[in-house]
Amino acid sequence: MWTHGTKVILKQFVAKTVTEGGLVLPDSSAVKLPTGEVVSVGDKVKVVKPGSVVQFNPYSGTAVTVRGVAYLVLDQEDILVILGEGEYEQ
């Protein structure tokens, strides 16, 4: 899967609502900015690459489903924070 220009395709992480010990977390303790891992980037994107873990504007992007997997397509300008590469523990 690929995109063009300044678009970024990412897979959004789901915020944990139950701890490993079984405690249910209230909505107020959830991460405020949505977080996801970059899957693909357009040819004009310079700030992130596939595998980058980012936080982005919650009101941006277009949801798409490909072969039953949900992705979000957004512009690189909607990325607010780059958290790092690869695995990220929420």
PEHUNOR-V549677 format. One record per helix or strand of 3 or more residues. SS is the DSSP state (hx for helix, st for strand). FROM is the first residue (numbers start at 1). TO is the last residue. If there is no record, write none. Layout:
BEGIN
ss: <SS & SS>
from: <FROM & FROM>
to: <TO & TO>
END
This chain:
BEGIN
ss: <st & hx & st & st & st & st & hx & st>
from: <7 & 27 & 34 & 52 & 62 & 69 & 76 & 79>
to: <12 & 29 & 41 & 56 & 66 & 75 & 78 & 85>
END
